[in-house]
Amino acid sequence: MRKRQPTEQGVTELMDKAYECLDSYDAKGALEIGKKLKSMQYSGGFEIMALAYADDDQKDKAIECLEEGVKTCPDLWILWQMLGNYRSDQDEFDKAMACYDKAAACPNGDTSSVNLNRAVCLCRQGLNEKALNTLQSVTSEKWGIKRESVRVGCLVELRRFDEAIRRGEELTKEIGASEGLADKYLSRTFSWLARAFLEGKKDKEKARAAVESALERDKGNESALATLREVNNLPADDKDKLIWIMVEGQWPAPLRIGGEEECPGFLTDYWVVASTPREAFEFAREVERRDVRASLKISKHKVRQRESWQKLRGVYSRTGYVFFPEKELGKTGK
């Protein structure tokens, strides 16, 4: 199988198209392109397929795909790193670290990128001092924003709140004009700042503002959602349930849907601890983008018993957006 060579005719266009699909939440379209690349005996197919599976919440399939990839292309560092990242996501830390070792040993690998992800894995294990030491090996400024975001997280976990706030505020100012450059890492930085303000300074207003900034950049940031529940501090009682709600809304900016530019409808869903679906909807509106809140309405809902650890009312998780043509607005709940 050929390794990824971005200059190969036709392949660059397919890779670009696949990433466009991923950016527009079209995991199915990206997966089809990934399979086509794989059928062309092109290593980038494994990369795209794994990303598509992961975006579709199928991490097991992403791991399975990458395991095949590293067997086929054992000296391709990016596949080893991705496999390590998804292993880390599944709390398989020893396996993840072994993958990073493999990635670092590959020829022409990006050792700064590998060490950055190794540091993230160490953070997830609570080994924050080791993570800080590992970050010293992330010397490429290509990864400077992500490196400093991880550093802020380590400092918060070590309860070095003043340093975390100083570094976090410097970082958010540095990349404030670079919207989209590293949205998820910027989101994580804001969520770390929220925790530092709440736990270190007892400043709920600054914590709430940081949470909102975090969710603007990554709607699924569960750390930010957890901090918001703590800021609101609304204890659940016997009448509160775990409620799944699907919400319909209208996107505020044109997207290409079915070959035409339009402001499409979208569906997204939430898991919320609340007493009624209407109350769950109000919690959901609080964490949704401001420019779509007026268009939101409940499409479907289900009620379940909440788990014992779900002690506070509020949103616990949310999914990405599924877009549909504007003309279908209002029909999704039927």
VENGI-V431890 format. One line per field, one symbol per residue. phi: phi as a letter, one per 20 degrees, with the letter a starting at -180 (. if undefined). A space follows every 50 residues. Layout:
phi=???
This chain:
phi=.fffcfeffnfgfffffffffffdmefffffffgfffffemdffffffff fffffeldfffffgffffffffcfddffffffffffffgemeffffffff ffffeffmeefffffffffgffgfenefffffffffeeeffgdfffgfff fgfffffemeffffffffffffffdfedgnfbgfffgffffffgffffee dldfffffffffffffdbfeffffffffffffldffcfeecedecdddbc fecfcecmncebefebcbccdceaebgfffffffgfdegfecgfefbfeb bcdcffeffeedfpedbbdfedebggfegndfee
